[in-house]
Amino acid sequence: MTGTPTEPRLHGEARRVKAAQFANEYNAGASLRGLAAAHGRSYGLARALVIEGGGIDGGGRLRGRGGARPSPRGPGQNTEA
C-alpha cells in the first residue's frame, strides 16, 4: 500500500484528551487548517475535535472566517471633512 500513513482512530479517553488539546491550541490562536497540518489529521477531524473540546471559551463555537472585509463605502471615501 502506498501513500501517507494514517494515525489510528481516536476513541474514548484518547479522543477527549486530543479534543481538549485541539481546543486549547485553537483558543490560543491556531487555525483549523494549521491544527490539522501540525497533527497530521484532516481538516474535518480538527474541526470536530475543536468543537468537542469546547470551541471558543468552552461554548462549542468556532471563530468566524478571517480576512479583511472591504469598507461599505469603498477605499478612500471617508465621510469626515
C-alpha positions, 0 to 999 in steps of 0.5 A: 500500500502506498501513500501517507500513513494514517494515525489510528482512530481516536476513541474514548479517553484518547479522543477527549484528551486530543479534543481538549488539546485541539481546543486549547491550541485553537483558543490560543490562536491556531487555525483549523487548517494549521491544527490539522497540518501540525497533527497530521489529521484532516481538516474535518477531524480538527474541526470536530475535535475543536468543537468537542473540546469546547470551541471558543471559551468552552461554548462549542463555537468556532471563530468566524472566517478571517480576512479583511472585509472591504469598507461599505463605502469603498477605499478612500471615501471617508465621510469626515471633512 
